[in-house]
Amino acid sequence: MIILDTLARAELLKDAVIAFPDECCGFLFGREESNGFRAVTQIQVVNNAKEGDKRRRFAISPLDYIKAEQYAEDHQLQLLGVYHSHPNHPAIPSEHDRIAAQPWFSYVIVSVLDGRPDALRSWRLNDEDQFDEENVGVVASSINHEFNHQS
């Protein structure tokens, strides 16, 4: 199960709406708990580095991955995965998403229909290199929550 902090979820949805009709993308940071739950406390918006039409594809540059890994290390967080949007399309991973996926990451996909967020779902690769859906929960941000949003 992946649990999104309300502020992180709000920022993710905001990014998806702003990027519409293109796909947005970014990183998920937090902790994997001993019970297997993943708690996402922060996101980091990144530029969709896809060349050409960004309405059906996204790309994250290698430099952005390096920066995300460094950010996680510097802030004692784990890089838990990637999010992206599907403009006017369901929040279901494409074959392109599957081929590009990393085994340990969670992949949160938000469907944006006519500029408004719709379904938000999360996926992880299984041992057969196919996606399994993760349950998604949302928890309120703590009072002392430090939210870091970087573009």
Backbone as JSON Lines, residues from 0, in Angstrom:
{"i":0,"aa":"M","n":[0.85,-1.19,0.0],"ca":[0.0,0.0,0.0],"c":[0.88,1.24,0.0]}
{"i":1,"aa":"I","n":[0.43,2.24,-0.72],"ca":[1.12,3.53,-0.74],"c":[0.18,4.57,-0.12]}
{"i":2,"aa":"I","n":[0.75,5.35,0.79],"ca":[-0.04,6.35,1.5],"c":[0.53,7.72,1.16]}
{"i":3,"aa":"L","n":[-0.32,8.58,0.62],"ca":[0.1,9.93,0.23],"c":[-0.28,10.94,1.29]}
{"i":4,"aa":"D","n":[0.66,11.76,1.67],"ca":[0.39,12.91,2.51],"c":[-0.54,13.85,1.74]}
{"i":5,"aa":"T","n":[-1.48,14.49,2.42],"ca":[-2.45,15.35,1.72],"c":[-1.77,16.49,0.96]}
{"i":6,"aa":"L","n":[-0.71,17.08,1.52],"ca":[-0.02,18.16,0.81],"c":[0.68,17.63,-0.43]}
{"i":7,"aa":"A","n":[1.33,16.48,-0.3],"ca":[2.01,15.88,-1.46],"c":[0.99,15.55,-2.55]}
{"i":8,"aa":"R","n":[-0.14,14.98,-2.15],"ca":[-1.2,14.65,-3.11],"c":[-1.71,15.91,-3.81]}
{"i":9,"aa":"A","n":[-1.93,16.97,-3.05],"ca":[-2.43,18.23,-3.62],"c":[-1.43,18.81,-4.62]}
{"i":10,"aa":"E","n":[-0.14,18.76,-4.31],"ca":[0.87,19.27,-5.23],"c":[0.94,18.43,-6.5]}
{"i":11,"aa":"L","n":[0.82,17.12,-6.35],"ca":[0.83,16.21,-7.5],"c":[-0.35,16.52,-8.43]}
{"i":12,"aa":"L","n":[-1.53,16.66,-7.86],"ca":[-2.72,16.98,-8.67],"c":[-2.59,18.35,-9.34]}
{"i":13,"aa":"K","n":[-2.05,19.31,-8.6],"ca":[-1.84,20.65,-9.16],"c":[-0.9,20.59,-10.36]}
{"i":14,"aa":"D","n":[0.19,19.83,-10.24],"ca":[1.13,19.68,-11.35],"c":[0.44,19.07,-12.57]}
{"i":15,"aa":"A","n":[-0.39,18.06,-12.34],"ca":[-1.09,17.4,-13.44],"c":[-2.02,18.36,-14.17]}
{"i":16,"aa":"V","n":[-2.72,19.2,-13.42],"ca":[-3.66,20.15,-14.02],"c":[-2.9,21.24,-14.78]}
{"i":17,"aa":"I","n":[-1.82,21.75,-14.2],"ca":[-1.03,22.8,-14.85],"c":[-0.43,22.3,-16.17]}
{"i":18,"aa":"A","n":[0.04,21.06,-16.17],"ca":[0.68,20.5,-17.37],"c":[-0.31,20.16,-18.47]}
{"i":19,"aa":"F","n":[-1.58,19.92,-18.13],"ca":[-2.59,19.53,-19.11],"c":[-2.59,20.49,-20.29]}
{"i":20,"aa":"P","n":[-2.62,20.05,-21.54],"ca":[-2.92,18.7,-22.0],"c":[-1.69,17.79,-22.15]}
{"i":21,"aa":"D","n":[-0.53,18.25,-21.64],"ca":[0.67,17.42,-21.67],"c":[0.73,16.55,-20.41]}
{"i":22,"aa":"E","n":[1.59,15.55,-20.46],"ca":[1.85,14.74,-19.28],"c":[2.83,15.47,-18.36]}
{"i":23,"aa":"C","n":[2.56,15.4,-17.07],"ca":[3.49,15.91,-16.08],"c":[4.28,14.72,-15.52]}
{"i":24,"aa":"C","n":[5.31,15.01,-14.75],"ca":[6.06,13.94,-14.1],"c":[6.83,14.49,-12.92]}
{"i":25,"aa":"G","n":[7.2,13.58,-12.03],"ca":[7.96,13.98,-10.86],"c":[8.29,12.78,-9.99]}
{"i":26,"aa":"F","n":[8.91,13.07,-8.86],"ca":[9.38,12.02,-7.95],"c":[8.56,11.98,-6.67]}
{"i":27,"aa":"L","n":[8.54,10.8,-6.06],"ca":[7.86,10.54,-4.8],"c":[8.91,10.24,-3.73]}
{"i":28,"aa":"F","n":[8.88,10.98,-2.63],"ca":[9.84,10.77,-1.54],"c":[9.11,10.43,-0.25]}
{"i":29,"aa":"G","n":[9.75,9.66,0.58],"ca":[9.19,9.34,1.89],"c":[9.93,8.17,2.5]}
{"i":30,"aa":"R","n":[9.15,7.23,3.06],"ca":[9.73,6.07,3.73],"c":[8.9,4.82,3.44]}
{"i":31,"aa":"E","n":[9.6,3.7,3.33],"ca":[8.9,2.42,3.31],"c":[8.94,1.9,4.74]}
{"i":32,"aa":"E","n":[7.76,1.69,5.31],"ca":[7.64,1.26,6.7],"c":[7.9,-0.24,6.81]}
{"i":33,"aa":"S","n":[8.14,-0.7,8.03],"ca":[8.42,-2.13,8.27],"c":[7.24,-3.02,7.89]}
{"i":34,"aa":"N","n":[6.03,-2.47,7.91],"ca":[4.85,-3.25,7.53],"c":[4.64,-3.29,6.01]}
{"i":35,"aa":"G","n":[5.58,-2.71,5.26],"ca":[5.49,-2.71,3.8],"c":[4.75,-1.51,3.23]}
{"i":36,"aa":"F","n":[4.1,-0.71,4.08],"ca":[3.42,0.49,3.59],"c":[4.48,1.5,3.17]}
{"i":37,"aa":"R","n":[4.16,2.21,2.11],"ca":[5.02,3.3,1.65],"c":[4.33,4.61,1.97]}
{"i":38,"aa":"A","n":[5.01,5.46,2.71],"ca":[4.46,6.76,3.1],"c":[5.14,7.85,2.3]}
{"i":39,"aa":"V","n":[4.42,8.46,1.38],"ca":[4.94,9.55,0.55],"c":[4.65,10.86,1.28]}
{"i":40,"aa":"T","n":[5.73,11.54,1.67],"ca":[5.59,12.8,2.39],"c":[5.91,14.01,1.54]}
{"i":41,"aa":"Q","n":[6.63,13.8,0.43],"ca":[7.01,14.91,-0.44],"c":[7.02,14.44,-1.89]}
{"i":42,"aa":"I","n":[6.77,15.39,-2.77],"ca":[6.99,15.15,-4.19],"c":[7.98,16.18,-4.7]}
{"i":43,"aa":"Q","n":[8.51,15.91,-5.85],"ca":[9.37,16.89,-6.53],"c":[8.95,16.92,-7.99]}
{"i":44,"aa":"V","n":[8.45,18.05,-8.4],"ca":[8.05,18.26,-9.8],"c":[9.3,18.35,-10.65]}
{"i":45,"aa":"V","n":[9.31,17.67,-11.79],"ca":[10.41,17.8,-12.73],"c":[9.86,18.12,-14.12]}
{"i":46,"aa":"N","n":[10.7,18.66,-14.95],"ca":[10.33,18.98,-16.31],"c":[10.14,17.7,-17.12]}
{"i":47,"aa":"N","n":[9.08,17.63,-17.89],"ca":[8.89,16.53,-18.83],"c":[9.9,16.74,-19.95]}
{"i":48,"aa":"A","n":[10.94,15.92,-19.94],"ca":[12.05,16.08,-20.88],"c":[11.82,15.38,-22.22]}
{"i":49,"aa":"K","n":[10.62,14.88,-22.44],"ca":[10.31,14.18,-23.69],"c":[10.44,15.14,-24.86]}
{"i":50,"aa":"E","n":[11.15,14.7,-25.88],"ca":[11.25,15.49,-27.11],"c":[9.94,15.37,-27.88]}
{"i":51,"aa":"G","n":[9.48,16.45,-28.46],"ca":[8.27,16.4,-29.29],"c":[6.99,16.39,-28.47]}
{"i":52,"aa":"D","n":[6.03,15.61,-28.91],"ca":[4.68,15.56,-28.34],"c":[4.7,14.99,-26.92]}
{"i":53,"aa":"K","n":[4.29,15.8,-25.97],"ca":[4.29,15.4,-24.55],"c":[2.89,15.02,-24.08]}
{"i":54,"aa":"R","n":[1.93,14.93,-24.99],"ca":[0.56,14.62,-24.59],"c":[0.38,13.15,-24.27]}
{"i":55,"aa":"R","n":[1.25,12.28,-24.76],"ca":[1.11,10.83,-24.54],"c":[2.37,10.19,-23.98]}
{"i":56,"aa":"R","n":[3.38,10.97,-23.7],"ca":[4.64,10.42,-23.19],"c":[5.3,11.41,-22.24]}
{"i":57,"aa":"F","n":[6.07,10.85,-21.33],"ca":[6.92,11.69,-20.49],"c":[8.31,11.07,-20.44]}
{"i":58,"aa":"A","n":[9.27,11.89,-20.12],"ca":[10.64,11.41,-19.92],"c":[11.24,12.23,-18.79]}
{"i":59,"aa":"I","n":[12.04,11.56,-17.98],"ca":[12.77,12.23,-16.91],"c":[14.25,12.12,-17.25]}
{"i":60,"aa":"S","n":[14.93,13.25,-17.25],"ca":[16.34,13.25,-17.64],"c":[17.2,12.52,-16.61]}
{"i":61,"aa":"P","n":[18.3,11.93,-17.05],"ca":[19.22,11.29,-16.11],"c":[19.71,12.25,-15.02]}
{"i":62,"aa":"L","n":[19.94,13.51,-15.37],"ca":[20.37,14.49,-14.38],"c":[19.31,14.68,-13.3]}
{"i":63,"aa":"D","n":[18.02,14.71,-13.69],"ca":[16.96,14.84,-12.69],"c":[16.92,13.62,-11.76]}
{"i":64,"aa":"Y","n":[17.18,12.43,-12.29],"ca":[17.27,11.24,-11.43],"c":[18.41,11.37,-10.43]}
{"i":65,"aa":"I","n":[19.56,11.83,-10.9],"ca":[20.71,12.0,-10.01],"c":[20.39,13.01,-8.91]}
{"i":66,"aa":"K","n":[19.77,14.13,-9.3],"ca":[19.4,15.15,-8.33],"c":[18.4,14.6,-7.31]}
{"i":67,"aa":"A","n":[17.45,13.78,-7.76],"ca":[16.45,13.21,-6.86],"c":[17.11,12.25,-5.86]}
{"i":68,"aa":"E","n":[18.02,11.43,-6.34],"ca":[18.72,10.51,-5.44],"c":[19.54,11.28,-4.41]}
{"i":69,"aa":"Q","n":[20.18,12.35,-4.83],"ca":[20.96,13.18,-3.91],"c":[20.05,13.87,-2.9]}
{"i":70,"aa":"Y","n":[18.9,14.37,-3.37],"ca":[17.94,15.03,-2.48],"c":[17.47,14.05,-1.4]}
{"i":71,"aa":"A","n":[17.15,12.83,-1.81],"ca":[16.7,11.83,-0.84],"c":[17.79,11.57,0.2]}
{"i":72,"aa":"E","n":[19.0,11.41,-0.26],"ca":[20.11,11.16,0.67],"c":[20.32,12.34,1.62]}
{"i":73,"aa":"D","n":[20.31,13.55,1.07],"ca":[20.53,14.75,1.89],"c":[19.45,14.97,2.93]}
{"i":74,"aa":"H","n":[18.24,14.48,2.68],"ca":[17.1,14.72,3.57],"c":[16.64,13.46,4.31]}
{"i":75,"aa":"Q","n":[17.48,12.44,4.3],"ca":[17.17,11.17,4.97],"c":[15.79,10.62,4.57]}
{"i":76,"aa":"L","n":[15.56,10.64,3.26],"ca":[14.32,10.11,2.7],"c":[14.67,8.98,1.73]}
{"i":77,"aa":"Q","n":[13.65,8.27,1.3],"ca":[13.81,7.28,0.25],"c":[13.12,7.78,-1.0]}
{"i":78,"aa":"L","n":[13.76,7.55,-2.14],"ca":[13.12,7.83,-3.42],"c":[12.23,6.63,-3.7]}
{"i":79,"aa":"L","n":[10.92,6.8,-3.5],"ca":[9.97,5.69,-3.57],"c":[9.43,5.44,-4.96]}
{"i":80,"aa":"G","n":[9.52,6.44,-5.83],"ca":[8.97,6.22,-7.16],"c":[8.78,7.49,-7.95]}
{"i":81,"aa":"V","n":[7.94,7.34,-8.96],"ca":[7.68,8.39,-9.94],"c":[6.17,8.54,-10.1]}
{"i":82,"aa":"Y","n":[5.76,9.77,-10.35],"ca":[4.35,9.99,-10.73],"c":[4.32,10.62,-12.1]}
{"i":83,"aa":"H","n":[3.21,10.43,-12.78],"ca":[2.96,11.15,-14.02],"c":[1.47,11.18,-14.29]}
{"i":84,"aa":"S","n":[1.08,11.98,-15.27],"ca":[-0.35,12.1,-15.58],"c":[-0.65,11.46,-16.93]}
{"i":85,"aa":"H","n":[-1.92,11.11,-17.07],"ca":[-2.45,10.64,-18.35],"c":[-3.58,11.59,-18.76]}
{"i":86,"aa":"P","n":[-3.28,12.57,-19.61],"ca":[-4.32,13.5,-20.06],"c":[-5.38,12.8,-20.91]}
{"i":87,"aa":"N","n":[-6.63,12.97,-20.51],"ca":[-7.78,12.38,-21.2],"c":[-7.6,10.89,-21.48]}
{"i":88,"aa":"H","n":[-7.06,10.2,-20.49],"ca":[-6.8,8.76,-20.59],"c":[-6.85,8.17,-19.18]}
{"i":89,"aa":"P","n":[-7.23,6.91,-19.04],"ca":[-7.31,6.29,-17.71],"c":[-5.95,6.24,-16.99]}
{"i":90,"aa":"A","n":[-5.99,6.11,-15.69],"ca":[-4.8,6.03,-14.85],"c":[-4.27,4.6,-14.81]}
{"i":91,"aa":"I","n":[-4.08,4.05,-15.99],"ca":[-3.6,2.67,-16.16],"c":[-2.29,2.75,-16.93]}
{"i":92,"aa":"P","n":[-1.25,2.04,-16.49],"ca":[0.04,2.14,-17.18],"c":[-0.02,1.61,-18.61]}
{"i":93,"aa":"S","n":[0.69,2.3,-19.47],"ca":[0.8,1.87,-20.87],"c":[1.94,0.86,-21.0]}
{"i":94,"aa":"E","n":[2.05,0.28,-22.16],"ca":[3.18,-0.62,-22.43],"c":[4.49,0.17,-22.35]}
{"i":95,"aa":"H","n":[4.48,1.38,-22.81],"ca":[5.66,2.25,-22.71],"c":[6.03,2.46,-21.24]}
{"i":96,"aa":"D","n":[5.04,2.68,-20.37],"ca":[5.28,2.84,-18.94],"c":[5.92,1.57,-18.37]}
{"i":97,"aa":"R","n":[5.42,0.4,-18.78],"ca":[5.93,-0.87,-18.26],"c":[7.39,-1.08,-18.66]}
{"i":98,"aa":"I","n":[7.69,-0.81,-19.91],"ca":[9.05,-1.03,-20.4],"c":[10.05,-0.13,-19.68]}
{"i":99,"aa":"A","n":[9.66,1.09,-19.35],"ca":[10.56,2.05,-18.71],"c":[10.62,1.89,-17.18]}
{"i":100,"aa":"A","n":[9.75,1.07,-16.6],"ca":[9.61,0.98,-15.15],"c":[10.8,0.28,-14.47]}
{"i":101,"aa":"Q","n":[11.06,0.71,-13.24],"ca":[12.06,0.09,-12.37],"c":[11.34,-0.84,-11.39]}
{"i":102,"aa":"P","n":[11.94,-1.97,-11.04],"ca":[11.24,-2.96,-10.21],"c":[10.82,-2.5,-8.82]}
{"i":103,"aa":"W","n":[11.59,-1.66,-8.17],"ca":[11.28,-1.31,-6.79],"c":[10.34,-0.11,-6.67]}
{"i":104,"aa":"F","n":[10.28,0.71,-7.7],"ca":[9.52,1.97,-7.64],"c":[8.01,1.75,-7.64]}
{"i":105,"aa":"S","n":[7.33,2.7,-7.0],"ca":[5.89,2.86,-7.15],"c":[5.67,3.86,-8.27]}
{"i":106,"aa":"Y","n":[4.64,3.62,-9.08],"ca":[4.3,4.51,-10.19],"c":[2.87,5.01,-9.99]}
{"i":107,"aa":"V","n":[2.77,6.25,-9.54],"ca":[1.46,6.87,-9.35],"c":[1.09,7.54,-10.67]}
{"i":108,"aa":"I","n":[-0.11,7.23,-11.13],"ca":[-0.63,7.83,-12.36],"c":[-1.94,8.53,-12.03]}
{"i":109,"aa":"V","n":[-2.06,9.77,-12.45],"ca":[-3.31,10.51,-12.27],"c":[-3.91,10.77,-13.65]}
{"i":110,"aa":"S","n":[-5.16,10.43,-13.79],"ca":[-5.9,10.71,-15.0],"c":[-6.43,12.14,-14.91]}
{"i":111,"aa":"V","n":[-6.24,12.91,-15.98],"ca":[-6.75,14.28,-16.03],"c":[-7.7,14.35,-17.22]}
{"i":112,"aa":"L","n":[-8.97,14.55,-16.91],"ca":[-10.0,14.6,-17.95],"c":[-10.46,16.03,-18.16]}
{"i":113,"aa":"D","n":[-10.27,16.52,-19.35],"ca":[-10.66,17.89,-19.71],"c":[-10.14,18.92,-18.71]}
{"i":114,"aa":"G","n":[-8.9,18.72,-18.26],"ca":[-8.26,19.68,-17.38],"c":[-8.56,19.52,-15.9]}
{"i":115,"aa":"R","n":[-9.32,18.48,-15.53],"ca":[-9.64,18.25,-14.11],"c":[-9.14,16.88,-13.68]}
{"i":116,"aa":"P","n":[-8.52,16.79,-12.49],"ca":[-8.03,15.48,-12.04],"c":[-9.18,14.51,-11.83]}
{"i":117,"aa":"D","n":[-8.94,13.27,-12.21],"ca":[-9.93,12.22,-12.06],"c":[-9.34,11.13,-11.17]}
{"i":118,"aa":"A","n":[-9.14,9.95,-11.66],"ca":[-8.64,8.84,-10.86],"c":[-7.14,8.99,-10.6]}
{"i":119,"aa":"L","n":[-6.73,8.57,-9.41],"ca":[-5.32,8.5,-9.05],"c":[-5.06,7.06,-8.59]}
{"i":120,"aa":"R","n":[-4.13,6.39,-9.27],"ca":[-3.85,4.98,-8.97],"c":[-2.34,4.79,-8.92]}
{"i":121,"aa":"S","n":[-1.92,3.71,-8.25],"ca":[-0.49,3.42,-8.14],"c":[-0.21,1.99,-8.54]}
{"i":122,"aa":"W","n":[0.97,1.77,-9.12],"ca":[1.35,0.49,-9.7],"c":[2.79,0.14,-9.36]}
{"i":123,"aa":"R","n":[3.07,-1.17,-9.25],"ca":[4.45,-1.66,-9.08],"c":[4.65,-2.89,-9.95]}
{"i":124,"aa":"L","n":[5.87,-3.03,-10.45],"ca":[6.2,-4.22,-11.25],"c":[6.28,-5.45,-10.35]}
{"i":125,"aa":"N","n":[5.77,-6.57,-10.85],"ca":[5.9,-7.83,-10.12],"c":[7.07,-8.62,-10.7]}
{"i":126,"aa":"D","n":[7.26,-9.83,-10.2],"ca":[8.39,-10.66,-10.65],"c":[8.28,-11.08,-12.11]}
{"i":127,"aa":"E","n":[7.08,-11.02,-12.68],"ca":[6.88,-11.36,-14.1],"c":[6.98,-10.13,-15.0]}
{"i":128,"aa":"D","n":[7.48,-9.01,-14.44],"ca":[7.65,-7.78,-15.2],"c":[6.32,-7.21,-15.7]}
{"i":129,"aa":"Q","n":[5.27,-7.42,-14.9],"ca":[3.96,-6.86,-15.18],"c":[3.57,-5.96,-14.01]}
{"i":130,"aa":"F","n":[2.66,-5.03,-14.24],"ca":[2.23,-4.14,-13.17],"c":[1.14,-4.77,-12.31]}
{"i":131,"aa":"D","n":[1.28,-4.61,-11.0],"ca":[0.23,-4.9,-10.03],"c":[-0.2,-3.57,-9.43]}
{"i":132,"aa":"E","n":[-1.5,-3.43,-9.2],"ca":[-1.98,-2.18,-8.61],"c":[-1.74,-2.19,-7.11]}
{"i":133,"aa":"E","n":[-1.29,-1.04,-6.59],"ca":[-1.14,-0.84,-5.15],"c":[-2.36,-0.1,-4.63]}
{"i":134,"aa":"N","n":[-2.8,-0.45,-3.44],"ca":[-3.84,0.34,-2.79],"c":[-3.27,1.7,-2.46]}
{"i":135,"aa":"V","n":[-4.09,2.75,-2.6],"ca":[-3.66,4.12,-2.32],"c":[-4.48,4.66,-1.17]}
{"i":136,"aa":"G","n":[-3.8,5.2,-0.17],"ca":[-4.44,5.87,0.95],"c":[-3.94,7.3,1.02]}
{"i":137,"aa":"V","n":[-4.67,8.13,1.75],"ca":[-4.29,9.53,1.95],"c":[-4.37,9.81,3.44]}
{"i":138,"aa":"V","n":[-3.34,10.48,3.98],"ca":[-3.34,10.86,5.38],"c":[-3.11,12.36,5.49]}
{"i":139,"aa":"A","n":[-3.66,12.94,6.54],"ca":[-3.49,14.37,6.78],"c":[-2.04,14.67,7.09]}
{"i":140,"aa":"S","n":[-1.6,15.83,6.66],"ca":[-0.24,16.28,6.94],"c":[-0.12,16.58,8.43]}
{"i":141,"aa":"S","n":[1.05,16.29,9.0],"ca":[1.26,16.62,10.41],"c":[1.46,18.13,10.56]}
{"i":142,"aa":"I","n":[1.25,18.63,11.75],"ca":[1.37,20.07,12.0],"c":[2.79,20.55,11.72]}
{"i":143,"aa":"N","n":[3.77,19.72,12.04],"ca":[5.17,20.12,11.86],"c":[5.73,19.67,10.52]}
{"i":144,"aa":"H","n":[4.88,19.32,9.61],"ca":[5.31,18.8,8.31],"c":[6.06,19.87,7.52]}
{"i":145,"aa":"E","n":[7.26,19.52,7.08],"ca":[8.04,20.42,6.23],"c":[7.89,19.94,4.8]}
{"i":146,"aa":"F","n":[7.22,20.73,3.99],"ca":[6.98,20.35,2.6],"c":[7.99,21.04,1.71]}
{"i":147,"aa":"N","n":[8.7,20.25,0.96],"ca":[9.69,20.8,0.03],"c":[9.24,20.56,-1.38]}
{"i":148,"aa":"H","n":[9.02,21.62,-2.11],"ca":[8.6,21.52,-3.51],"c":[9.67,22.23,-4.33]}
{"i":149,"aa":"Q","n":[10.3,21.48,-5.21],"ca":[11.33,22.06,-6.05],"c":[10.98,21.85,-7.51]}
{"i":150,"aa":"S","n":[11.19,22.85,-8.3],"ca":[10.98,22.72,-9.74],"c":[12.27,22.47,-10.43]}
